[in-house]
Amino acid sequence: MTEQEARERIVIQQMRLARACLDDAAAAADRDSARLAWNRAYYARFHAATAVFVARDRRFRKHRGIIKAVHEDLVPEGFLAPEQAVAFEGLYAQRLDADYGDFVDIPREQVVNTLETARRFVAAMQVAIDAAGRK
């Protein structure tokens, strides 16, 4: 298998993970499990962004590196609106609170909104991946 073929397989797998996380987030939201929904919505975005950068032959060791690259690369290129990148960064912090905080109360409307923005984010990342394949 060539390096390019290996990257393509990783991109496909990361997008599968992103979509599975979206499904998990929706199921958690349906069960009123806000903490889990936020976690899965964050990871949907994380895996989708990872797929974009793997397609571009870039890798990051930390979540903050991917978040920074989203701001610096994908917003200026027009794949994401600035507020989508800010929401991704904010969800990272909120996910940490939801995962490790003792007294976290997440209103249902925020969960629903977070899930919808995660769906849009993943769709935008697919567009960025498709554009990378055409170069």
Secondary structure, DSSP 8 states (H G I E B T S, - for coil): --HHHHHHHHHHHHHHHHHHHHHHHHHHHHTT-HHHHHHHHHHHHHHHHHHHHHHTT---SSHHHHHHHIIIIITTTTSS-HHHHHHHHHHHHHHHHHHH-SS----HHHHHHHHHHHHHHHHHHHHHHHHHHH-
